[in-house]
């Protein structure tokens, strides 16, 4: 039994997990605090989209939980492990305007819907003339708010749009040098109970080593920087041969590090960004 949120994207991601497992699995939809509250995400705190699902997992209502990895807090999740991280979809962000033409069609003084400090900071560097306005809702809701001109634009993860079958033009995609993604963006994580070896072994068969190494570096960097959803931190790691190359940005400060060990790479990036001494 797989537990998941009930949004179209969450269900699409759960189908990806089920298909990867190659056997018939049941799905249970669980409503999270982030789904039922309209308050700003910064007020709700970290874990708003995962805590209720984790509680159901600990109590045995489900056997495994499917999450967007970027929603999972970096701190210890008692009794639970991330047993699988699936191959990553494109992690970049997309600027969706009403004209669907990307930055070139974003008018001066535009109102751009985003509740992400990371996206807010990056957008202001690209276009100092814009105003960012908080926005909530699933992908479909945010797209509708732009189409109805309630907002001039919004920023969404390319991975989610691709998984929902939403067409995206190349000129709408923001380059990593314009906007680095959130740590873990584009990756699907599957949790299970730490004391459930059968499920752990089954999920291990769909774990992608390259994606895990890259996202381990990104998430360790996030943890070292404070681990909060309020951080304007962008991070993207990729495997290059035996190494991990990690790019990171916060408050206009950039770092690039390379190394065999993802955790050491994260520590060195944090040091370059002024968070701690280098290893």
N, C-alpha and C positions, 0 to 999 in steps of 0.2 A: 504494500500500500504506500503510494507516494502522496505526500502532503504538499500543497501549493496554495498560493493566492489564487483568486478567481478572475483576475484580469485576462484579457485575450492574450497578452504577451506571456504572462506566467503560465497559462495553459499550453501555449505553443512551446515554451521551453520544457515543460513537463513531457510533452509528446516527444521532443527530441531525446530526452533521457530514456523514455520507454522504448523508443526505436533503437537506441544504442544498446540497451539491455537485450533486445531481440526476443523478448517474451512478453506475454500479456500481463499487464499490471493494472491494478485499480488505482484510482485517483480520488483523493479527498480534498475538497476546497475548504480552506480555513481563512476566516477574515481576521486581518491584523489591525493593530491600532492605526497604522497609516492608511488603511482602507476605510475606516469608519469615522475618522476625525478629519475636519477641514482646517484644523489649526496649522500654522507653518511648521515645516519639518524640523526647523531648528528648535522650536518650542517642545516638540514631542521627544527629541533626543535620539540617540543612536539605537538601532535595532527595531525601529517602529514597524518595519515590514517583515521581520523574521521572528520576533519573540513568541508570538502566539503559536506559530508553526513549531518552533523548538519545544515549547511546552507540550504540545500534542505528541511530539516525538518522544520526549522523556517519559510521558505517561503511557506509552504503548499504543496510542490511537492510530499511529502510522508507523511504518517501518523505516522510511527515509523521507527527507525533506529536500525539496528543490528550490533553490534561491538564485537570484542574480547575485554573483559573487560580490559585486560592489555594495550590496545592501548589508552584507554580513560584517558586524563589528570585528575588529582585529583582536580584541581581548579574548581571554579564555571563555569557552562556552562549556560550562560544567557538564560532564557526562556525555559530551557529543564530540564527534570528529568530522572533518571534511573528508569523506571517503573517496570522492571523485571530483575532479574538475575536468569538464569536457573540452574538446578542442575549441579554441576561441574563435568567435565571429569577429569581423572587422571592428576594432575598438574605437574608431574615430567618432567625432560628433558631427551633427548636421544642423545647419542654420536653415530653418524652414520659414520662408516669407510667404505672404499672400500671393505673390507673383511666382513663387517656386523657382526663383533664379539665384538664390544664394546672396552673398554680400553685395553683389552688383545691383540688386533690386531692393536693398534695404535703404529706405529714405532717411534723410537727415533728421535727427531728433526722434528717431523711431522708438516706440515702446516695445521692448523685447521681454517676453515672459520667461523668467527663469527663477527658481528658488535655490539655485546652486551658487555658493560663494565662488567656487572654482570657475564656473562659466561666466559669472558676473565679472570677475577680475580679468579674465582673458578677453571678453568682449569689450571692456572699457579700454584696454590697450589697443585693440584693433580699431575701434570706433569710439573715440571719446565723446562724440556728440549724442550718443544714444542714452536712453533711460531704461534701466532694467526694473521690471515689476514682478513681484512674486506670482507664481502660477502653480496650481495643483491640478491633479487629475491624471487619468491614464493617457496613453499615447493618442487614442482616438479623440478624447476630450480636448487635448491640447491642440491637435491639428484643427479641430472644429473651431476653436477660439481664434485661431489665426485666419482661417477661411472666412469667418464672419467679421473680420477686422476688429475684434475686441482687442487683439494685439497685432502689432505689425509683423512680429516674428516670434519664434521660440527656438530653443535648441533641444535636440533630442539625440539619443544614442543611435548611431547607424545600425548597430547590431539589432536593436529592437525593431526598427523599421524593416530591415531585411527579413527578420523572422516572422513579421506580420504580413509580408508580401507587399509593402508600400514601396512604390517606385521612387527612386532617389536619383537626381542628376548629379554628375560629377562636380558641377560648379556649386552645389549645395553643401558639399562635404568640406569641413574645416580641416586644414592640414595640421599635423601634430605641432609644427612650429608656430601655428596660430593659436591652437588650443589643445593642450595635452588632455587625454581622457582621465576620468577618475580611476584610481587604483582598482584593478579587477574588472573594469568595464568590458563588456562583451563576452565574459566568461560565465558559464553556468556551474554552480557548485551543488553537490549533493551531500547532505549530512546524514549520518546515522548514529545510533547509540554506540559508545565506545566499547560496551560489553556485549556487542552483537557480532561475533566473528563471522557468522554465515553471511549476513548482509554486507559486512565490510569486505569480505572476499569477493562477493558478487559485484559490488560497485568498483572494486579495484580493477576489474577487467575493462572499464570504460574510462579510467583515469588517463589523462594525456600528460605525459611527462614534461613536454616543452611548455605547455600552457601553465602547468603547476610551477615550474621553475620561474617563469616570467612573473606570474602573479604573486608568488612567494616574495619576490624582491619588492614588488610594488606595495604589497600589504605590510611588509616589515617596515618599509620606509614610512608608510602612513602611521604605523604604530609608534615609531620613533619620533615622529613629528607631533604626536599628541593624540592620534587616533580618533579625531572628532569629525563629524559631518560638517562642522562649521569651518574647517580648514579649506583655504582656497588652493588646495594641492592637486596638481596634475602629475601623473606618473605613467610611463609606458616603458615596459621592458620587453625585449625580444631576444630569442636565442640566436647566437651567431657562432656556429661551430660548437665548441665546448663551453663557450662563454655566454654570459648574460650581459646585454648592453641596456643600461637603465638611464632614461632621460626623465628629469623631474623639474618642476617649476612651482614656485610659490611666491606670491607678491612680486612678480617680475624678476625673481632671481632664478637662474637656470643652472642645472648641473647635469653632467653626463659622466657615467662611470662604467667600467667594464671589468668583469672578473668571472672566475669559475663558480664561486659560491654566491648564490643569490642573496643570502643574508648579509654577507660581508659587503656586497655591492650596495645594498640598502644602507648599511652603516656609513659607508664612504660617501654616498649621496647625501645622507643626512648631515654629515660633517661639512660637505661643500655648501650646504644650504644654511649652515650655522647652527644646527640643532645639537651637535655633540662632537666630541673628539673623534678623529678618524681612527680606524683599527690599524 
